[in-house]
Amino acid sequence: MIIVQVKEGDNIEKALKKFKRKFEKTGIVRELRSRQAFEKPSVANRKKMMKAVYVQQLRSVED
């Protein structure tokens, strides 16, 4: 359960922004989307490998 402390006289938009940030950090939405459809382990491994290659290329360009 996400709890956001709101001080007296604090703006509701700030509290909502804090809530959204905390909700985003928990990763609930990402996990929900991943569970909507089954992904074969081979496909998951391929995606993981492609992401690693992409990140490695970015780091090599950065240097």
PDB file with one MODEL, atoms N, CA, C and O in Angstrom:
MODEL        1
ATOM      1  N   MET A   1       0.840  -1.169   0.000  1.00  0.00           N
ATOM      2  CA  MET A   1       0.000   0.000   0.000  1.00  0.00           C
ATOM      3  C   MET A   1       0.890   1.240   0.000  1.00  0.00           C
ATOM      4  O   MET A   1       1.846   1.336   0.770  1.00  0.00           O
ATOM      5  N   ILE A   2       0.565   2.167  -0.861  1.00  0.00           N
ATOM      6  CA  ILE A   2       1.372   3.371  -0.996  1.00  0.00           C
ATOM      7  C   ILE A   2       0.772   4.463  -0.122  1.00  0.00           C
ATOM      8  O   ILE A   2      -0.418   4.769  -0.208  1.00  0.00           O
ATOM      9  N   ILE A   3       1.618   5.041   0.717  1.00  0.00           N
ATOM     10  CA  ILE A   3       1.172   6.111   1.614  1.00  0.00           C
ATOM     11  C   ILE A   3       1.974   7.359   1.304  1.00  0.00           C
ATOM     12  O   ILE A   3       3.202   7.322   1.223  1.00  0.00           O
ATOM     13  N   VAL A   4       1.263   8.468   1.133  1.00  0.00           N
ATOM     14  CA  VAL A   4       1.902   9.752   0.871  1.00  0.00           C
ATOM     15  C   VAL A   4       1.519  10.698   1.995  1.00  0.00           C
ATOM     16  O   VAL A   4       0.340  10.965   2.228  1.00  0.00           O
ATOM     17  N   GLN A   5       2.523  11.195   2.683  1.00  0.00           N
ATOM     18  CA  GLN A   5       2.276  12.139   3.770  1.00  0.00           C
ATOM     19  C   GLN A   5       2.010  13.522   3.184  1.00  0.00           C
ATOM     20  O   GLN A   5       2.808  14.044   2.405  1.00  0.00           O
ATOM     21  N   VAL A   6       0.877  14.108   3.569  1.00  0.00           N
ATOM     22  CA  VAL A   6       0.522  15.447   3.100  1.00  0.00           C
ATOM     23  C   VAL A   6       0.515  16.377   4.302  1.00  0.00           C
ATOM     24  O   VAL A   6      -0.176  16.145   5.294  1.00  0.00           O
ATOM     25  N   LYS A   7       1.307  17.436   4.183  1.00  0.00           N
ATOM     26  CA  LYS A   7       1.375  18.404   5.272  1.00  0.00           C
ATOM     27  C   LYS A   7       0.213  19.393   5.173  1.00  0.00           C
ATOM     28  O   LYS A   7      -0.402  19.550   4.118  1.00  0.00           O
ATOM     29  N   GLU A   8      -0.067  20.043   6.274  1.00  0.00           N
ATOM     30  CA  GLU A   8      -1.146  21.027   6.324  1.00  0.00           C
ATOM     31  C   GLU A   8      -0.837  22.165   5.355  1.00  0.00           C
ATOM     32  O   GLU A   8       0.244  22.753   5.399  1.00  0.00           O
ATOM     33  N   GLY A   9      -1.785  22.468   4.490  1.00  0.00           N
ATOM     34  CA  GLY A   9      -1.617  23.545   3.526  1.00  0.00           C
ATOM     35  C   GLY A   9      -0.789  23.150   2.310  1.00  0.00           C
ATOM     36  O   GLY A   9      -0.451  24.004   1.490  1.00  0.00           O
ATOM     37  N   ASP A  10      -0.458  21.868   2.182  1.00  0.00           N
ATOM     38  CA  ASP A  10       0.330  21.414   1.035  1.00  0.00           C
ATOM     39  C   ASP A  10      -0.571  21.310  -0.183  1.00  0.00           C
ATOM     40  O   ASP A  10      -1.755  20.992  -0.069  1.00  0.00           O
ATOM     41  N   ASN A  11      -0.003  21.579  -1.342  1.00  0.00           N
ATOM     42  CA  ASN A  11      -0.753  21.569  -2.589  1.00  0.00           C
ATOM     43  C   ASN A  11      -1.124  20.133  -2.977  1.00  0.00           C
ATOM     44  O   ASN A  11      -0.299  19.227  -2.857  1.00  0.00           O
ATOM     45  N   ILE A  12      -2.348  19.924  -3.438  1.00  0.00           N
ATOM     46  CA  ILE A  12      -2.817  18.587  -3.796  1.00  0.00           C
ATOM     47  C   ILE A  12      -2.090  18.068  -5.029  1.00  0.00           C
ATOM     48  O   ILE A  12      -1.893  16.861  -5.165  1.00  0.00           O
ATOM     49  N   GLU A  13      -1.689  18.966  -5.932  1.00  0.00           N
ATOM     50  CA  GLU A  13      -0.956  18.535  -7.123  1.00  0.00           C
ATOM     51  C   GLU A  13       0.393  17.939  -6.754  1.00  0.00           C
ATOM     52  O   GLU A  13       0.832  16.964  -7.364  1.00  0.00           O
ATOM     53  N   LYS A  14       1.058  18.524  -5.748  1.00  0.00           N
ATOM     54  CA  LYS A  14       2.344  17.988  -5.298  1.00  0.00           C
ATOM     55  C   LYS A  14       2.157  16.600  -4.697  1.00  0.00           C
ATOM     56  O   LYS A  14       2.956  15.695  -4.941  1.00  0.00           O
ATOM     57  N   ALA A  15       1.104  16.442  -3.917  1.00  0.00           N
ATOM     58  CA  ALA A  15       0.836  15.140  -3.301  1.00  0.00           C
ATOM     59  C   ALA A  15       0.534  14.096  -4.373  1.00  0.00           C
ATOM     60  O   ALA A  15       0.987  12.956  -4.274  1.00  0.00           O
ATOM     61  N   LEU A  16      -0.218  14.474  -5.384  1.00  0.00           N
ATOM     62  CA  LEU A  16      -0.540  13.557  -6.471  1.00  0.00           C
ATOM     63  C   LEU A  16       0.721  13.181  -7.250  1.00  0.00           C
ATOM     64  O   LEU A  16       0.885  12.030  -7.654  1.00  0.00           O
ATOM     65  N   LYS A  17       1.603  14.148  -7.457  1.00  0.00           N
ATOM     66  CA  LYS A  17       2.856  13.886  -8.157  1.00  0.00           C
ATOM     67  C   LYS A  17       3.728  12.914  -7.361  1.00  0.00           C
ATOM     68  O   LYS A  17       4.349  12.020  -7.936  1.00  0.00           O
ATOM     69  N   LYS A  18       3.775  13.091  -6.018  1.00  0.00           N
ATOM     70  CA  LYS A  18       4.524  12.177  -5.161  1.00  0.00           C
ATOM     71  C   LYS A  18       3.958  10.761  -5.251  1.00  0.00           C
ATOM     72  O   LYS A  18       4.702   9.783  -5.332  1.00  0.00           O
ATOM     73  N   PHE A  19       2.619  10.671  -5.236  1.00  0.00           N
ATOM     74  CA  PHE A  19       1.959   9.371  -5.330  1.00  0.00           C
ATOM     75  C   PHE A  19       2.307   8.684  -6.644  1.00  0.00           C
ATOM     76  O   PHE A  19       2.646   7.501  -6.664  1.00  0.00           O
ATOM     77  N   LYS A  20       2.222   9.432  -7.735  1.00  0.00           N
ATOM     78  CA  LYS A  20       2.519   8.858  -9.047  1.00  0.00           C
ATOM     79  C   LYS A  20       3.960   8.371  -9.117  1.00  0.00           C
ATOM     80  O   LYS A  20       4.227   7.312  -9.684  1.00  0.00           O
ATOM     81  N   ARG A  21       4.893   9.133  -8.545  1.00  0.00           N
ATOM     82  CA  ARG A  21       6.300   8.759  -8.550  1.00  0.00           C
ATOM     83  C   ARG A  21       6.518   7.469  -7.762  1.00  0.00           C
ATOM     84  O   ARG A  21       7.236   6.576  -8.211  1.00  0.00           O
ATOM     85  N   LYS A  22       5.894   7.373  -6.584  1.00  0.00           N
ATOM     86  CA  LYS A  22       6.033   6.167  -5.770  1.00  0.00           C
ATOM     87  C   LYS A  22       5.407   4.963  -6.473  1.00  0.00           C
ATOM     88  O   LYS A  22       5.956   3.861  -6.445  1.00  0.00           O
ATOM     89  N   PHE A  23       4.254   5.185  -7.102  1.00  0.00           N
ATOM     90  CA  PHE A  23       3.563   4.115  -7.818  1.00  0.00           C
ATOM     91  C   PHE A  23       4.413   3.623  -8.977  1.00  0.00           C
ATOM     92  O   PHE A  23       4.481   2.420  -9.227  1.00  0.00           O
ATOM     93  N   GLU A  24       5.060   4.534  -9.685  1.00  0.00           N
ATOM     94  CA  GLU A  24       5.918   4.182 -10.805  1.00  0.00           C
ATOM     95  C   GLU A  24       7.117   3.351 -10.338  1.00  0.00           C
ATOM     96  O   GLU A  24       7.518   2.406 -11.018  1.00  0.00           O
ATOM     97  N   LYS A  25       7.688   3.699  -9.185  1.00  0.00           N
ATOM     98  CA  LYS A  25       8.860   2.992  -8.664  1.00  0.00           C
ATOM     99  C   LYS A  25       8.542   1.559  -8.267  1.00  0.00           C
ATOM    100  O   LYS A  25       9.419   0.696  -8.325  1.00  0.00           O
ATOM    101  N   THR A  26       7.302   1.289  -7.865  1.00  0.00           N
ATOM    102  CA  THR A  26       6.950  -0.065  -7.452  1.00  0.00           C
ATOM    103  C   THR A  26       6.942  -1.029  -8.626  1.00  0.00           C
ATOM    104  O   THR A  26       7.175  -2.223  -8.435  1.00  0.00           O
ATOM    105  N   GLY A  27       6.681  -0.545  -9.841  1.00  0.00           N
ATOM    106  CA  GLY A  27       6.707  -1.397 -11.024  1.00  0.00           C
ATOM    107  C   GLY A  27       5.472  -2.248 -11.196  1.00  0.00           C
ATOM    108  O   GLY A  27       5.515  -3.266 -11.885  1.00  0.00           O
ATOM    109  N   ILE A  28       4.375  -1.853 -10.585  1.00  0.00           N
ATOM    110  CA  ILE A  28       3.143  -2.640 -10.656  1.00  0.00           C
ATOM    111  C   ILE A  28       2.597  -2.678 -12.075  1.00  0.00           C
ATOM    112  O   ILE A  28       2.194  -3.737 -12.557  1.00  0.00           O
ATOM    113  N   VAL A  29       2.579  -1.544 -12.741  1.00  0.00           N
ATOM    114  CA  VAL A  29       2.018  -1.473 -14.090  1.00  0.00           C
ATOM    115  C   VAL A  29       2.853  -2.309 -15.055  1.00  0.00           C
ATOM    116  O   VAL A  29       2.305  -3.018 -15.899  1.00  0.00           O
ATOM    117  N   ARG A  30       4.165  -2.228 -14.931  1.00  0.00           N
ATOM    118  CA  ARG A  30       5.057  -2.994 -15.809  1.00  0.00           C
ATOM    119  C   ARG A  30       4.828  -4.490 -15.629  1.00  0.00           C
ATOM    120  O   ARG A  30       4.769  -5.238 -16.605  1.00  0.00           O
ATOM    121  N   GLU A  31       4.699  -4.921 -14.373  1.00  0.00           N
ATOM    122  CA  GLU A  31       4.479  -6.338 -14.097  1.00  0.00           C
ATOM    123  C   GLU A  31       3.113  -6.785 -14.603  1.00  0.00           C
ATOM    124  O   GLU A  31       2.978  -7.890 -15.129  1.00  0.00           O
ATOM    125  N   LEU A  32       2.111  -5.945 -14.448  1.00  0.00           N
ATOM    126  CA  LEU A  32       0.769  -6.279 -14.924  1.00  0.00           C
ATOM    127  C   LEU A  32       0.760  -6.478 -16.432  1.00  0.00           C
ATOM    128  O   LEU A  32       0.148  -7.422 -16.932  1.00  0.00           O
ATOM    129  N   ARG A  33       1.433  -5.596 -17.157  1.00  0.00           N
ATOM    130  CA  ARG A  33       1.492  -5.721 -18.615  1.00  0.00           C
ATOM    131  C   ARG A  33       2.252  -6.971 -19.032  1.00  0.00           C
ATOM    132  O   ARG A  33       1.890  -7.616 -20.016  1.00  0.00           O
ATOM    133  N   SER A  34       3.290  -7.317 -18.301  1.00  0.00           N
ATOM    134  CA  SER A  34       4.059  -8.506 -18.664  1.00  0.00           C
ATOM    135  C   SER A  34       3.272  -9.780 -18.388  1.00  0.00           C
ATOM    136  O   SER A  34       3.501 -10.793 -19.048  1.00  0.00           O
ATOM    137  N   ARG A  35       2.372  -9.754 -17.450  1.00  0.00           N
ATOM    138  CA  ARG A  35       1.592 -10.947 -17.102  1.00  0.00           C
ATOM    139  C   ARG A  35       0.344 -11.120 -17.966  1.00  0.00           C
ATOM    140  O   ARG A  35      -0.316 -12.156 -17.889  1.00  0.00           O
ATOM    141  N   GLN A  36       0.015 -10.135 -18.778  1.00  0.00           N
ATOM    142  CA  GLN A  36      -1.196 -10.235 -19.591  1.00  0.00           C
ATOM    143  C   GLN A  36      -1.081 -11.333 -20.647  1.00  0.00           C
ATOM    144  O   GLN A  36      -2.073 -11.986 -20.971  1.00  0.00           O
ATOM    145  N   ALA A  37       0.110 -11.538 -21.180  1.00  0.00           N
ATOM    146  CA  ALA A  37       0.301 -12.571 -22.189  1.00  0.00           C
ATOM    147  C   ALA A  37       1.549 -13.363 -21.843  1.00  0.00           C
ATOM    148  O   ALA A  37       2.554 -12.803 -21.407  1.00  0.00           O
ATOM    149  N   PHE A  38       1.474 -14.668 -22.043  1.00  0.00           N
ATOM    150  CA  PHE A  38       2.625 -15.527 -21.749  1.00  0.00           C
ATOM    151  C   PHE A  38       3.712 -15.303 -22.787  1.00  0.00           C
ATOM    152  O   PHE A  38       3.440 -15.193 -23.982  1.00  0.00           O
ATOM    153  N   GLU A  39       4.935 -15.240 -22.311  1.00  0.00           N
ATOM    154  CA  GLU A  39       6.075 -15.082 -23.207  1.00  0.00           C
ATOM    155  C   GLU A  39       6.983 -16.295 -23.031  1.00  0.00           C
ATOM    156  O   GLU A  39       7.396 -16.631 -21.921  1.00  0.00           O
ATOM    157  N   LYS A  40       7.280 -16.936 -24.148  1.00  0.00           N
ATOM    158  CA  LYS A  40       8.129 -18.120 -24.072  1.00  0.00           C
ATOM    159  C   LYS A  40       9.509 -17.740 -23.541  1.00  0.00           C
ATOM    160  O   LYS A  40       9.994 -16.639 -23.800  1.00  0.00           O
ATOM    161  N   PRO A  41      10.137 -18.645 -22.800  1.00  0.00           N
ATOM    162  CA  PRO A  41      11.469 -18.354 -22.256  1.00  0.00           C
ATOM    163  C   PRO A  41      12.498 -18.019 -23.335  1.00  0.00           C
ATOM    164  O   PRO A  41      13.385 -17.196 -23.108  1.00  0.00           O
ATOM    165  N   SER A  42      12.386 -18.650 -24.504  1.00  0.00           N
ATOM    166  CA  SER A  42      13.341 -18.364 -25.579  1.00  0.00           C
ATOM    167  C   SER A  42      13.172 -16.931 -26.089  1.00  0.00           C
ATOM    168  O   SER A  42      14.156 -16.268 -26.417  1.00  0.00           O
ATOM    169  N   VAL A  43      11.942 -16.461 -26.153  1.00  0.00           N
ATOM    170  CA  VAL A  43      11.677 -15.089 -26.591  1.00  0.00           C
ATOM    171  C   VAL A  43      12.168 -14.104 -25.534  1.00  0.00           C
ATOM    172  O   VAL A  43      12.735 -13.061 -25.859  1.00  0.00           O
ATOM    173  N   ALA A  44      11.946 -14.442 -24.281  1.00  0.00           N
ATOM    174  CA  ALA A  44      12.410 -13.573 -23.193  1.00  0.00           C
ATOM    175  C   ALA A  44      13.936 -13.470 -23.202  1.00  0.00           C
ATOM    176  O   ALA A  44      14.489 -12.387 -23.017  1.00  0.00           O
ATOM    177  N   ASN A  45      14.617 -14.609 -23.419  1.00  0.00           N
ATOM    178  CA  ASN A  45      16.074 -14.601 -23.478  1.00  0.00           C
ATOM    179  C   ASN A  45      16.577 -13.792 -24.662  1.00  0.00           C
ATOM    180  O   ASN A  45      17.578 -13.083 -24.549  1.00  0.00           O
ATOM    181  N   ARG A  46      15.896 -13.889 -25.792  1.00  0.00           N
ATOM    182  CA  ARG A  46      16.291 -13.136 -26.986  1.00  0.00           C
ATOM    183  C   ARG A  46      16.157 -11.633 -26.742  1.00  0.00           C
ATOM    184  O   ARG A  46      17.034 -10.857 -27.122  1.00  0.00           O
ATOM    185  N   LYS A  47      15.052 -11.227 -26.106  1.00  0.00           N
ATOM    186  CA  LYS A  47      14.858  -9.806 -25.788  1.00  0.00           C
ATOM    187  C   LYS A  47      15.939  -9.304 -24.834  1.00  0.00           C
ATOM    188  O   LYS A  47      16.471  -8.205 -24.990  1.00  0.00           O
ATOM    189  N   LYS A  48      16.249 -10.137 -23.846  1.00  0.00           N
ATOM    190  CA  LYS A  48      17.276  -9.782 -22.868  1.00  0.00           C
ATOM    191  C   LYS A  48      18.637  -9.603 -23.550  1.00  0.00           C
ATOM    192  O   LYS A  48      19.378  -8.670 -23.244  1.00  0.00           O
ATOM    193  N   MET A  49      18.952 -10.514 -24.478  1.00  0.00           N
ATOM    194  CA  MET A  49      20.215 -10.448 -25.211  1.00  0.00           C
ATOM    195  C   MET A  49      20.265  -9.208 -26.099  1.00  0.00           C
ATOM    196  O   MET A  49      21.295  -8.536 -26.166  1.00  0.00           O
ATOM    197  N   MET A  50      19.176  -8.903 -26.771  1.00  0.00           N
ATOM    198  CA  MET A  50      19.137  -7.734 -27.654  1.00  0.00           C
ATOM    199  C   MET A  50      19.286  -6.445 -26.851  1.00  0.00           C
ATOM    200  O   MET A  50      19.928  -5.498 -27.304  1.00  0.00           O
ATOM    201  N   LYS A  51      18.702  -6.411 -25.679  1.00  0.00           N
ATOM    202  CA  LYS A  51      18.837  -5.236 -24.823  1.00  0.00           C
ATOM    203  C   LYS A  51      20.276  -5.075 -24.370  1.00  0.00           C
ATOM    204  O   LYS A  51      20.797  -3.960 -24.333  1.00  0.00           O
ATOM    205  N   ALA A  52      20.929  -6.194 -24.022  1.00  0.00           N
ATOM    206  CA  ALA A  52      22.321  -6.138 -23.588  1.00  0.00           C
ATOM    207  C   ALA A  52      23.221  -5.647 -24.722  1.00  0.00           C
ATOM    208  O   ALA A  52      24.140  -4.863 -24.484  1.00  0.00           O
ATOM    209  N   VAL A  53      22.968  -6.096 -25.944  1.00  0.00           N
ATOM    210  CA  VAL A  53      23.746  -5.655 -27.097  1.00  0.00           C
ATOM    211  C   VAL A  53      23.546  -4.162 -27.322  1.00  0.00           C
ATOM    212  O   VAL A  53      24.503  -3.433 -27.584  1.00  0.00           O
ATOM    213  N   TYR A  54      22.308  -3.715 -27.221  1.00  0.00           N
ATOM    214  CA  TYR A  54      21.988  -2.300 -27.419  1.00  0.00           C
ATOM    215  C   TYR A  54      22.707  -1.428 -26.386  1.00  0.00           C
ATOM    216  O   TYR A  54      23.296  -0.405 -26.736  1.00  0.00           O
ATOM    217  N   VAL A  55      22.659  -1.830 -25.130  1.00  0.00           N
ATOM    218  CA  VAL A  55      23.304  -1.058 -24.064  1.00  0.00           C
ATOM    219  C   VAL A  55      24.815  -1.045 -24.271  1.00  0.00           C
ATOM    220  O   VAL A  55      25.465  -0.024 -24.045  1.00  0.00           O
ATOM    221  N   GLN A  56      25.373  -2.169 -24.696  1.00  0.00           N
ATOM    222  CA  GLN A  56      26.813  -2.248 -24.931  1.00  0.00           C
ATOM    223  C   GLN A  56      27.220  -1.316 -26.074  1.00  0.00           C
ATOM    224  O   GLN A  56      28.261  -0.663 -26.004  1.00  0.00           O
ATOM    225  N   GLN A  57      26.402  -1.256 -27.123  1.00  0.00           N
ATOM    226  CA  GLN A  57      26.686  -0.358 -28.238  1.00  0.00           C
ATOM    227  C   GLN A  57      26.626   1.099 -27.791  1.00  0.00           C
ATOM    228  O   GLN A  57      27.460   1.909 -28.195  1.00  0.00           O
ATOM    229  N   LEU A  58      25.651   1.431 -26.966  1.00  0.00           N
ATOM    230  CA  LEU A  58      25.542   2.799 -26.461  1.00  0.00           C
ATOM    231  C   LEU A  58      26.784   3.179 -25.651  1.00  0.00           C
ATOM    232  O   LEU A  58      27.307   4.286 -25.779  1.00  0.00           O
ATOM    233  N   ARG A  59      27.237   2.261 -24.832  1.00  0.00           N
ATOM    234  CA  ARG A  59      28.415   2.534 -24.001  1.00  0.00           C
ATOM    235  C   ARG A  59      29.678   2.665 -24.841  1.00  0.00           C
ATOM    236  O   ARG A  59      30.552   3.471 -24.523  1.00  0.00           O
ATOM    237  N   SER A  60      29.783   1.876 -25.915  1.00  0.00           N
ATOM    238  CA  SER A  60      30.968   1.961 -26.767  1.00  0.00           C
ATOM    239  C   SER A  60      30.982   3.277 -27.560  1.00  0.00           C
ATOM    240  O   SER A  60      32.049   3.840 -27.804  1.00  0.00           O
ATOM    241  N   VAL A  61      29.820   3.757 -27.954  1.00  0.00           N
ATOM    242  CA  VAL A  61      29.721   5.036 -28.664  1.00  0.00           C
ATOM    243  C   VAL A  61      30.046   6.183 -27.704  1.00  0.00           C
ATOM    244  O   VAL A  61      30.644   7.184 -28.100  1.00  0.00           O
ATOM    245  N   GLU A  62      29.650   6.029 -26.451  1.00  0.00           N
ATOM    246  CA  GLU A  62      29.881   7.066 -25.449  1.00  0.00           C
ATOM    247  C   GLU A  62      31.371   7.282 -25.191  1.00  0.00           C
ATOM    248  O   GLU A  62      31.797   8.404 -24.915  1.00  0.00           O
ATOM    249  N   ASP A  63      32.165   6.211 -25.279  1.00  0.00           N
ATOM    250  CA  ASP A  63      33.609   6.318 -25.012  1.00  0.00           C
ATOM    251  C   ASP A  63      34.337   6.924 -26.149  1.00  0.00           C
ATOM    252  O   ASP A  63      35.555   7.086 -26.086  1.00  0.00           O
TER     253      ASP A  63
ENDMDL
END
